[in-house]
Amino acid sequence: MPQINYNMPPGTQGPEHPNPGMRYDGARRTCYIPDNSEGQQLLAKLQTAFERKLIFAVGTSTTSGKENTVIWNGIHHKTRKDGGAERHGFPDPTFMTRCTEELAARGVV
C-alpha cells in the first residue's frame, strides 16, 4: 500500500493563522492510499491540495488539546493500513468517495 509522508516544520504564524506572530509546533503524518488507479488519482488530488495549503491548518488539536500546532483541516486521510474506519484505517468502503468529495468542496477536482 503506497504511503504519503507529510512533514510540516514548526514556524511562526502569519496573518492567515489564528495567532499571528506566535510560534506553532510542526507535525509529521504518515498516511496510506489504495494501490490502484483510483488511489493514484486521489494521490494527485492530495498533492494539489497540499500545494494549495488545504490539508493542514494551525489550531488546537482535538486529540491532545494542544494549541498553536499543525492540525488536520477536514480532508480525511487513512493513518493506518488496518483497523477499519473506526481506527482511521482500511477497510473503509466509503473512504475514497468521502475524500474525493472533501477535495472537490475545496476546489480540487
N, C-alpha and C positions, 0 to 999 in steps of 0.2 A: 504494500500500500504506500503510495507516494506521500511524503511528508513535506510540510511547509514550516520553515523556521523563521519566526519573527524575532527581531532583536531591536528594541527601542531603548536607546540610551537615556539616562537622566538628562535633565536640562532645566532651563528657565522658561516659565510660562510667558507666552506672548499675549498680545491684545485679544486674540481669538480664544484664549483659555479663561477659566473661571477666576483665576487669581494672578493677573499679570504681574510679572516681576518676581514671583515666588518660585522656588525650585520645585521640581516634581521628580518622583522616582521613576526609573525606567522599568522595563519588563521584557522577559523572554517567554515566548509561547511556541510550542510545537503542536501542529495540527495535521490532520490526515484527510485525504480525499480518496474516492474510489479510483482504482487503476483501470479506467475505461475511457472511451471517447467523451462521455458526459462529464467525467471528472476532469479531463483536460480542458474542456470548455469552461468549467467552473474555475479552474486554476487561472485561466487567462482573465476572467472577470475579477477574481480576487486580487490579482496583480494590479489591474486597473484601479480597483477600489483602494488598494494600499497606496498607490502612487497619488491618488486624489485625497489621501488622508481621511478616509471614511471608515476604516476598520477599527481604529483605536481613538480614544479621546483621553483627556486628562480630567480626572474627577475623583470621586470617593468609591473605593472598592466595595461592592455589595458582599463580597466574601469575607474580607478582613476588616472592613470599616476604615481602612487607611485612607487618609485624604491626600490630595495632590500626588496622585500616582496614575500611571497609564492603565486604562480600563478598556474593556470591550465596548464597542459603540453600536450594538444592536444587529450585527451581522453574524448569524450563527456559524460556528466552527465546531469541528469534532476534535477534541483534545485527547481522545483515547481511541485505540483501534477496536476495543471491545467494550462490553458493559451496557450496550444499548443506549437508547435516548436518555434514560434517567441519569446516566453517568457521562453524558456528552460523548458517547462512543457509538460504534456500529454494533449491531444492525440498527438502522433507523430509516424505515421506508419513506418518510416524508422529508428527510434532510435536504436532498438535492432541490426539491421543489421550493421548500421554505427559504433556503439560502438564495436561490435564483430570484425569488420574489423580493427578498430583502434588498438584494443588489439592484434590481430593477426600480424599486421605490426610491433609490438614491441616484438613479440615472445611469446605472451601469447595466447595459444590455448586450 
